[in-house]
Amino acid sequence: MAVCINSLIVLVAIVSSYVTYILPGVPGKLLQGDYAVATVHAIVGLVGLLLGMFIVLRGNNLVPQRLRFKNYKAFMWTSYVLYILSTLLGVIVYLEAYVFRV
């Protein structure tokens, strides 16, 4: 359930903000601080979100047999690390956008 709620928040709030404010400046401003960090944040967050959704589907046996894995610990740790990294990058994006903006 948490993955579904998080996915909705990501789709509604975060993706729309990225498309509105950052994407028009890519690739021209990609090497600027806020554009670069926001883009890395988006990529890490998307990979983490997709992996989390896959783990939930796998845990409920809703993926094809060939995609099933048995080593949950490695997949869960990877997902957790991506989630924490995305969160930290999100804090940096916030600080650059609202606190350190000159």
N, C-alpha and C positions, 0 to 999 in steps of 0.2 A: 504494500500500500504506500509506503514511504517513497519508493522509487516512482510510483505513478504520480504522486503529488509533486515531487521534485521535478519530474519531467514536465509537468504542466507549468510550473513556475519558470523553468528554463525556457520553454517555448514561448510563453506569453511575455515575460519581462525581459529576460536576458537576450534572447535572440533578436527580439524587436529593437532593443536598444543598440545592439551591435550593428544590425542592418541600417538603422537610422543614423547613428553618429560615427561609426568607425569605418564600415565597409565603403562608403563613398570616397574615403581618403586612401584606400588601399588600391594599388601598390605604391602610389606616389609618396605617401607619408609613412610607409611601413617601418622605416628605420627611426622614426621619432619615438620617444619614450612611451607616451600613452597609447599610441597605435600598436606598437610592438608588443607591449605587455598585454593589452587587451586581446590581441590576436593569439598570442601564446596561451592566455587564459581560456580563450574560446576553444582552442584546439584540445588542450588538456582536459577541460571540462566536458567537451563532447565525447572524447574517448572514454573518460571515466563514466559518463552517463550511459553510453552504449554498453560498456562492459558490465555495469551494474544491472542494466535491464536484461542483458544476456544471462547473467548469473541467476537472476530471479526466474527467468523463463526456464533455465536449466534445472534449477532447484525444484520446479514444479513439473518437470518432465515434458515441457512444451516445445522442445527443440528436437530436430531429427537425431536419430541414433548416432550418426557419424559426427555430430557436433557435441556430443555429451562427453564430459570429463569427469574424472573421479577425484582429482586433487583440488578440492574446494579451497583448501588453505592458501595455496599460491594465488588462485584467482581472487579470493577475497582480500588478501593483503595487497595485491596489485590495485584492485579497485579502491581500497581504503587510501593507499598512498596517492593515487590520482585525485581522489576527493579532497584530501588535505592540501595537496599542492595547488589544486584549483581554487580552494578557499583562500590560501595565502596569496595567490596571484590576484584574486578578486579584491582582497584588502589593498594590495598595491595599486590596482586600477582605481579603487575608490579614493585612496590618498592622492594619487596623481590628478584625478578629475576634480576633486572637491576641496582638498586641503592645501596642496602645494601649487595649485593653479595660480599663476601670476597674471 
